[in-house]
């Protein structure tokens, strides 16, 4: 295509399967599930609680398969932008890229930065001005890191994903500790609760979809993943499979550790569970996990947003 970037400037295939999977996992996994779990429990109780999470993951995989096919057939760092441009023309593609650059990505980065600043501000005793400066410094530091070298940003993202996973493992460990100490709440009989109505089930499934959302952003890695089709299949489907296992373990820990009623009524189930098992230190660790997750979300958004903008600008050079 005449408007494609110069070959010397185009992304190179330097990502192995494992690294690409960790990056894709970082684009999907957030601590949103810590807020999603109570809503799911409130709407469906113990009625196929784990099966509903599996169902949401499997439906997400169906959509992800479509992206694997498109990313393999049309590898491009633009991801969604590239697909829309090929299907509907330059105008629609540009509108999508501009909305991401001016509203979607920038707004999300600001939201995550201030969320991290709020948590850190509580620990450090920062006021409004201090939290604003903290948020700006966080974003500037991550931008600088990604500007140093693309692999610095990738390695940082992989490390952040591993840290969040370790934090989630700590929540599972809290339930195990309470179980060994005989401090778990009284659980109802093994029979599941009554089936919810369609409206309640739909609400629960929507929140589960939100927890699994973000896999479409992995398509922006398609021009940098080795082995093209096989690499994209491993990155997207491997990350969703790993995420399903993580979410099932995390939700099982919160359901068992707090009980169905306790989980449904909790505003911060992971913090409550960690507090019961490890005291104030446990709650502080959860705050740290939320902070690391916010940083990972900002970094992954920078990775995705930069690639979308790069592709859009390359297709609309100055003077055109």
C-alpha positions as CSV (number, residue, x, y, z in Angstrom):
1,X,0.0,0.0,0.0
2,X,1.4,3.4,-0.9
3,X,0.8,4.9,2.5
4,X,2.4,2.1,4.5
5,X,5.3,3.1,6.7
6,X,8.8,2.8,5.4
7,X,10.1,-0.8,5.8
8,X,13.0,0.4,7.9
9,X,10.6,2.1,10.3
10,X,8.0,-0.7,10.5
11,X,7.7,-3.0,13.6
12,X,9.9,-6.1,13.5
13,X,8.8,-9.6,14.6
14,X,10.8,-9.8,17.9
15,X,8.2,-11.2,20.3
16,X,8.3,-14.8,21.3
17,X,5.1,-16.7,22.2
18,X,5.5,-16.6,26.0
19,X,6.4,-12.9,26.0
20,X,3.5,-12.1,23.7
21,X,1.1,-14.1,25.9
22,X,2.3,-12.1,29.0
23,X,1.8,-8.8,27.2
24,X,-1.7,-9.9,26.0
25,X,-2.5,-11.0,29.6
26,X,-1.5,-7.6,30.8
27,X,-3.9,-6.0,28.4
28,X,-6.8,-8.0,29.8
29,X,-6.2,-8.7,33.4
30,X,-7.1,-6.0,35.9
31,X,-8.3,-5.8,39.5
32,X,-11.8,-5.1,38.2
33,X,-12.7,-8.7,39.0
34,X,-12.3,-7.8,42.7
35,X,-15.3,-5.5,42.2
36,X,-17.1,-7.8,39.8
37,X,-17.2,-10.8,42.0
38,X,-19.7,-9.3,44.6
39,X,-22.0,-8.2,41.8
40,X,-22.0,-11.7,40.2
41,X,-22.6,-13.3,43.6
42,X,-25.4,-10.8,44.4
43,X,-27.2,-11.7,41.1
44,X,-26.8,-15.4,40.9
45,X,-25.7,-16.5,44.4
46,X,-24.2,-20.0,44.4
47,X,-26.2,-21.1,41.3
48,X,-23.5,-22.3,39.0
49,X,-21.3,-19.5,40.2
50,X,-18.1,-21.0,38.8
51,X,-19.8,-22.3,35.6
52,X,-21.0,-18.8,34.8
53,X,-17.4,-17.5,35.0
54,X,-16.4,-20.3,32.7
55,X,-19.2,-19.5,30.3
56,X,-18.2,-15.9,30.1
57,X,-14.6,-16.9,29.4
58,X,-15.6,-19.3,26.7
59,X,-17.9,-16.7,24.9
60,X,-15.0,-14.3,25.1
61,X,-12.8,-16.9,23.4
62,X,-15.2,-17.1,20.5
63,X,-14.8,-13.4,19.8
64,X,-11.1,-13.7,20.4
65,X,-10.8,-16.4,17.7
66,X,-12.2,-13.9,15.2
67,X,-9.5,-11.5,16.2
68,X,-6.8,-14.2,15.9
69,X,-8.0,-14.9,12.3
70,X,-8.1,-11.2,11.4
71,X,-4.7,-10.4,13.0
72,X,-3.1,-13.4,11.2
73,X,-4.6,-12.4,7.9
74,X,-4.0,-8.7,8.2
75,X,-1.0,-8.2,10.6
76,X,-0.7,-4.6,11.5
77,X,0.2,-2.5,14.6
78,X,-3.1,-0.6,14.2
79,X,-5.2,-3.5,15.3
80,X,-8.9,-2.5,15.4
81,X,-8.1,0.7,13.4
82,X,-6.6,-1.4,10.6
83,X,-9.5,-3.7,10.4
84,X,-12.0,-0.9,10.3
85,X,-10.1,1.0,7.7
86,X,-9.9,-2.0,5.4
87,X,-13.6,-2.8,5.9
88,X,-15.2,0.7,5.9
89,X,-12.6,3.1,4.5
90,X,-10.2,5.7,5.7
91,X,-12.8,8.0,7.2
92,X,-14.2,5.5,9.6
93,X,-10.7,4.3,10.5
94,X,-9.5,7.9,11.2
95,X,-12.5,8.6,13.3
96,X,-11.8,5.5,15.4
97,X,-8.1,6.3,15.8
98,X,-8.9,9.9,16.7
99,X,-11.5,8.9,19.3
100,X,-8.9,6.6,20.9
101,X,-6.2,9.2,20.9
102,X,-8.3,12.1,22.2
103,X,-10.8,10.4,24.5
104,X,-10.7,6.7,25.1
105,X,-7.0,6.0,25.8
106,X,-6.1,9.3,27.3
107,X,-9.2,9.3,29.5
108,X,-8.4,5.7,30.7
109,X,-4.8,6.6,31.4
110,X,-5.9,9.6,33.5
111,X,-8.5,7.5,35.4
112,X,-6.0,4.8,36.2
113,X,-3.3,7.3,37.2
114,X,-5.6,9.1,39.6
115,X,-6.9,5.8,41.0
116,X,-3.3,4.8,41.8
117,X,-2.6,8.3,43.2
118,X,-5.7,8.0,45.5
119,X,-4.5,4.7,46.9
120,X,-0.9,5.9,47.3
121,X,-2.1,9.2,48.7
122,X,-3.9,7.4,51.5
123,X,-0.7,5.6,52.5
124,X,1.6,8.6,52.1
125,X,-0.8,11.3,53.4
126,X,-0.9,13.3,50.2
127,X,-3.4,16.1,49.6
128,X,-5.2,16.9,46.4
129,X,-2.2,18.7,44.9
130,X,0.2,16.0,45.9
131,X,-2.0,13.3,44.4
132,X,-2.3,15.2,41.1
133,X,1.5,15.6,40.9
134,X,1.8,11.9,41.8
135,X,-0.5,10.9,38.9
136,X,1.3,13.2,36.4
137,X,4.7,11.8,37.5
138,X,3.5,8.2,37.1
139,X,2.3,8.8,33.5
140,X,5.4,10.8,32.6
141,X,7.7,8.0,34.0
142,X,5.9,5.3,32.0
143,X,6.0,7.4,28.8
144,X,9.7,8.0,29.3
145,X,10.3,4.3,29.9
146,X,8.5,3.4,26.6
147,X,10.4,6.1,24.8
148,X,13.8,4.7,25.8
149,X,13.1,1.5,23.9
150,X,10.1,-0.6,22.9
151,X,11.5,-3.6,24.8
152,X,11.8,-1.6,28.0
153,X,8.0,-1.1,27.9
154,X,7.3,-4.7,27.0
155,X,9.6,-6.1,29.8
156,X,8.0,-3.7,32.3
157,X,4.5,-4.9,31.3
158,X,5.5,-8.6,31.6
159,X,7.0,-7.9,35.1
160,X,3.9,-6.0,36.2
161,X,1.6,-8.8,35.1
162,X,3.6,-11.3,37.1
163,X,3.4,-9.0,40.2
164,X,-0.4,-8.8,39.9
165,X,-0.6,-12.5,39.5
166,X,1.4,-13.0,42.6
167,X,-1.0,-10.6,44.4
168,X,-4.0,-12.6,43.3
169,X,-2.2,-15.8,44.5
170,X,-1.9,-14.1,47.9
171,X,-5.7,-13.8,48.0
172,X,-6.0,-17.5,47.3
173,X,-3.4,-18.1,50.0
174,X,-5.6,-16.1,52.5
175,X,-8.5,-18.5,51.9
176,X,-6.2,-21.5,52.4
177,X,-4.8,-20.0,55.6
178,X,-8.3,-19.4,57.0
179,X,-9.3,-22.9,56.0
180,X,-6.4,-24.5,57.8
181,X,-7.1,-22.4,60.9
182,X,-10.8,-23.5,60.8
183,X,-11.9,-19.8,60.5
184,X,-14.0,-20.1,57.3
185,X,-17.6,-19.0,57.5
186,X,-20.4,-21.6,57.7
187,X,-21.2,-22.7,54.2
188,X,-24.6,-23.7,53.0
189,X,-25.3,-27.2,51.7
190,X,-23.7,-28.3,48.5
191,X,-27.0,-27.7,46.6
192,X,-26.8,-24.5,44.6
193,X,-29.2,-21.7,45.2
194,X,-32.3,-21.3,43.0
195,X,-31.8,-20.3,39.4
196,X,-31.9,-16.5,38.9
197,X,-34.2,-14.7,36.5
198,X,-32.9,-13.9,33.0
199,X,-32.3,-10.2,34.0
200,X,-30.1,-11.1,37.0
201,X,-28.2,-13.7,35.0
202,X,-27.6,-11.2,32.2
203,X,-26.3,-8.6,34.6
204,X,-23.9,-11.1,36.1
205,X,-22.7,-12.2,32.6
206,X,-22.2,-8.6,31.5
207,X,-19.9,-7.9,34.5
208,X,-18.0,-11.1,33.7
209,X,-17.5,-10.0,30.1
210,X,-16.1,-6.7,31.5
211,X,-13.6,-8.7,33.6
212,X,-12.5,-10.6,30.4
213,X,-12.5,-7.5,28.2
214,X,-9.5,-6.0,26.5
215,X,-8.4,-9.0,24.4
216,X,-9.0,-7.1,21.2
217,X,-6.1,-4.8,22.0
218,X,-3.7,-7.8,21.6
219,X,-4.3,-7.5,17.8
220,X,-1.9,-4.5,17.9
221,X,1.0,-6.9,18.6
222,X,0.3,-8.9,15.3
223,X,3.1,-7.2,13.4
224,X,5.6,-7.9,16.2
225,X,4.8,-11.5,17.1
226,X,6.9,-14.3,15.6
227,X,5.4,-17.2,13.7
228,X,2.4,-14.9,12.8
229,X,-0.8,-17.1,13.1
230,X,0.6,-19.5,15.6
231,X,2.1,-16.7,17.7
232,X,-1.2,-14.7,17.7
233,X,-3.2,-17.9,18.6
234,X,-0.9,-18.5,21.6
235,X,-0.9,-14.9,22.7
236,X,-4.6,-14.3,22.6
237,X,-6.1,-17.7,23.4
238,X,-3.2,-18.6,25.9
239,X,-3.8,-15.3,27.8
240,X,-7.5,-15.9,28.0
241,X,-7.0,-19.5,29.2
242,X,-4.6,-18.4,31.9
243,X,-6.9,-15.6,32.9
244,X,-9.8,-18.0,33.3
245,X,-7.8,-20.2,35.6
246,X,-6.7,-17.1,37.6
247,X,-10.2,-15.7,37.9
248,X,-11.7,-19.1,38.9
249,X,-9.1,-19.5,41.7
250,X,-9.6,-15.9,42.8
251,X,-13.4,-16.1,42.9
252,X,-13.3,-19.5,44.6
253,X,-11.1,-18.0,47.3
254,X,-13.4,-15.1,47.9
255,X,-16.6,-17.3,47.8
256,X,-15.1,-19.8,50.2
257,X,-13.3,-17.3,52.4
258,X,-16.3,-14.9,52.8
259,X,-19.2,-17.1,52.1
260,X,-21.9,-16.4,49.5
261,X,-23.7,-13.7,51.6
262,X,-20.4,-12.1,52.7
263,X,-19.1,-11.9,49.2
264,X,-22.4,-10.4,47.8
265,X,-22.4,-7.8,50.6
266,X,-18.7,-6.9,50.5
267,X,-17.5,-3.6,48.9
268,X,-13.8,-4.8,48.9
269,X,-13.9,-8.6,49.1
270,X,-10.2,-9.2,48.5
271,X,-9.2,-6.6,51.1
272,X,-11.6,-8.0,53.6
273,X,-10.4,-11.6,53.1
274,X,-6.7,-10.5,53.3
275,X,-7.5,-8.5,56.4
276,X,-9.0,-11.5,58.1
277,X,-6.1,-13.8,57.2
278,X,-3.1,-11.4,57.6
279,X,-4.4,-8.3,59.4
280,X,-3.5,-4.8,58.4
281,X,-0.5,-6.1,56.4
282,X,-2.9,-8.1,54.2
283,X,-5.0,-5.0,53.4
284,X,-1.8,-3.0,52.6
285,X,-0.8,-5.7,50.2
286,X,-4.1,-5.5,48.3
287,X,-3.6,-1.8,48.0
288,X,-0.2,-2.5,46.5
289,X,-1.8,-5.0,44.0
290,X,-4.4,-2.4,43.0
291,X,-1.6,0.1,42.5
292,X,0.5,-2.3,40.4
293,X,-2.5,-3.2,38.3
294,X,-3.2,0.5,37.6
295,X,0.4,1.0,36.5
296,X,0.1,-2.1,34.3
297,X,-3.1,-0.8,32.8
298,X,-1.5,2.6,32.0
299,X,1.5,0.9,30.4
300,X,-0.6,-1.5,28.3
301,X,-2.7,1.5,27.1
302,X,0.4,3.4,26.1
303,X,1.6,0.3,24.2
304,X,-1.7,-0.1,22.4
305,X,-2.4,3.6,21.9
306,X,1.0,4.4,20.4
307,X,0.6,1.7,17.8
308,X,-2.9,2.8,16.8
309,X,-1.7,6.4,16.4
310,X,1.5,5.4,14.6
311,X,-0.5,3.5,12.0
312,X,-3.1,6.2,11.5
313,X,-0.4,8.9,11.1
314,X,1.5,6.7,8.6
315,X,-1.7,6.4,6.5
316,X,-2.3,10.2,6.6
317,X,1.1,11.8,6.0
318,X,1.5,15.6,6.1
319,X,0.1,17.4,3.1
320,X,-2.5,14.8,2.3
